[in-house]
């Protein structure tokens, strides 16, 4: 599988630079939301924003490179035309682009939520410590479970807000770019 892998002769420099620009926009916005809503300090918020966006970007590009060879030839030609020349040739391509954008938004949201949840859990300071608490009663156990559910709900809401704000900023930049 990897023996046929070689570097392309033509690089989509515009796409690479816009992806970098999107990271430079999304990371501060999402870091600010993590700071305000999850009460992390600024350094930790930016760290989580960088980690979540980097991992989701890599997973997104890997998914793209696995799906792209499976596309139909007209769809591939339309995709290449959009990536390299920033124009859509077919009239019905905008509907497919909008549907794809919604799918990418929600897939990214779910991916970022799980990545943030895993990274917060993995980097928690309480993992290595042995807790010596007495057994919890039924009432305390119910409080503990409701606290975990509240934290997950807070994490989902925060991730949704952060992802929505960063996608809104990126969409605004794309609209400005296309109106020039």
C-alpha positions in Angstrom: 0.0 0.0 0.0 2.8 2.5 0.9 5.2 1.5 -1.9 3.2 3.5 -4.4 3.2 6.6 -2.1 5.1 9.6 -3.5 5.1 13.3 -3.1 2.8 15.3 -5.4 4.4 17.5 -8.0 1.8 20.2 -7.5 1.0 21.4 -3.9 -2.3 23.2 -3.1 -0.4 26.0 -1.3 -3.6 28.1 -1.0 -5.4 25.3 0.8 -2.5 24.6 3.1 -2.2 28.3 4.0 -5.9 28.6 4.6 -5.9 25.6 6.8 -3.1 27.2 8.8 -5.2 30.4 8.9 -8.2 28.5 10.1 -6.1 27.0 13.0 -4.8 30.5 13.8 -8.4 31.7 14.1 -10.0 28.6 15.8 -7.4 28.1 18.5 -7.7 31.5 20.2 -11.5 31.5 19.9 -11.9 28.0 21.3 -9.2 28.7 24.0 -11.1 31.8 25.1 -14.4 29.8 25.3 -12.6 27.0 27.3 -11.2 29.6 29.6 -14.5 31.4 30.3 -16.8 28.3 30.4 -14.7 25.6 31.9 -12.7 27.8 34.3 -9.3 26.7 33.0 -6.4 29.1 33.2 -5.4 30.7 29.9 -2.4 28.5 29.3 -4.4 25.3 29.8 -7.2 26.6 27.7 -4.9 27.3 24.8 -3.2 23.9 25.2 -6.5 22.1 25.0 -7.5 24.2 22.0 -4.3 23.4 20.2 -4.5 19.7 21.0 -8.1 19.3 20.0 -7.7 21.3 16.8 -4.5 19.6 15.8 -5.8 16.1 16.3 -9.2 16.8 14.7 -7.3 18.5 11.7 -5.1 15.4 11.3 -8.0 13.0 11.6 -10.0 15.1 9.1 -7.3 15.2 6.5 -6.7 11.4 6.9 -10.4 10.8 6.5 -10.4 13.1 3.4 -7.5 11.2 1.8 -9.2 7.9 2.4 -12.6 9.1 1.0 -11.3 11.1 -2.0 -10.3 8.0 -4.1 -13.8 6.6 -3.6 -15.5 9.6 -5.1 -17.0 9.6 -8.6 -14.9 11.2 -11.3 -17.1 14.3 -11.8 -17.1 14.9 -8.0 -13.3 14.6 -8.0 -12.9 17.1 -10.8 -15.2 19.5 -9.0 -13.2 19.0 -5.8 -9.9 19.6 -7.5 -11.3 22.7 -9.2 -12.5 24.1 -5.9 -9.3 23.3 -4.0 -6.8 24.6 -6.6 -8.8 27.3 -8.4 -11.5 28.3 -5.8 -14.4 27.9 -8.3 -17.2 25.5 -8.7 -17.9 24.5 -12.3 -21.3 22.7 -12.0 -24.4 24.5 -10.8 -25.5 21.7 -8.4 -22.2 21.6 -6.6 -23.2 24.3 -4.1 -25.9 22.0 -2.7 -23.4 19.2 -2.2 -20.9 21.7 -0.7 -23.4 23.0 1.8 -24.4 19.4 2.8 -20.8 18.4 3.1 -20.1 21.5 5.3 -22.9 20.5 7.7 -21.6 17.0 7.9 -18.1 18.2 8.5 -19.3 20.6 11.2 -21.1 18.0 13.2 -18.4 15.4 12.7 -15.8 17.9 13.9 -18.0 18.8 16.9 -18.3 15.2 18.0 -14.6 14.5 17.4 -13.6 17.7 19.3 -15.9 16.7 22.2 -14.4 13.3 22.5 -10.8 14.6 22.1 -11.4 17.2 24.8 -13.0 14.7 27.1 -10.2 12.3 26.7 -7.5 14.9 27.1 -9.1 16.4 30.2 -9.4 13.0 31.7 -5.9 11.9 30.7 -4.3 15.1 32.0 -6.2 15.2 35.2 -4.1 15.5 38.3 -6.3 13.0 40.2 -5.5 9.9 38.0 -2.3 8.8 39.7 -3.5 9.5 43.2 -5.1 6.8 45.3 -8.3 8.1 46.9 -8.9 7.0 50.4 -12.5 8.0 50.9 -15.0 5.9 52.8 -17.7 4.2 50.8 -20.2 6.5 49.5 -23.8 6.2 50.6 -26.6 6.0 48.1 -27.3 9.8 48.4 -23.7 10.7 47.9 -23.4 8.3 45.0 -26.4 10.0 43.3 -24.8 13.4 43.8 -21.5 12.1 42.3 -23.3 10.7 39.3 -25.3 13.9 38.8 -22.1 15.9 39.1 -20.4 13.8 36.3 -23.5 14.2 34.1 -23.4 18.0 34.7 -19.7 18.1 33.8 -20.4 16.1 30.6 -23.3 18.4 29.7 -21.1 21.5 30.4 -18.3 20.0 28.2 -20.8 19.3 25.4 -22.2 22.8 25.5 -18.8 24.4 25.7 -17.5 22.3 22.8 -20.6 23.2 20.7 -20.2 26.9 21.5 -16.5 26.9 20.8 -16.9 25.0 17.5 -19.8 27.2 16.4 -17.9 30.4 17.1 -14.7 29.2 15.3 -16.7 27.9 12.3 -18.6 31.2 12.2 -15.3 33.2 12.1 -14.0 30.8 9.4 -17.2 31.2 7.3 -17.0 35.0 7.6 -13.4 34.8 6.3 -14.4 32.6 3.4 -17.2 34.9 2.5 -14.8 37.9 2.5 -12.4 35.9 0.4 -15.1 35.0 -2.2 -16.4 38.6 -2.4 -13.2 40.1 -3.5 
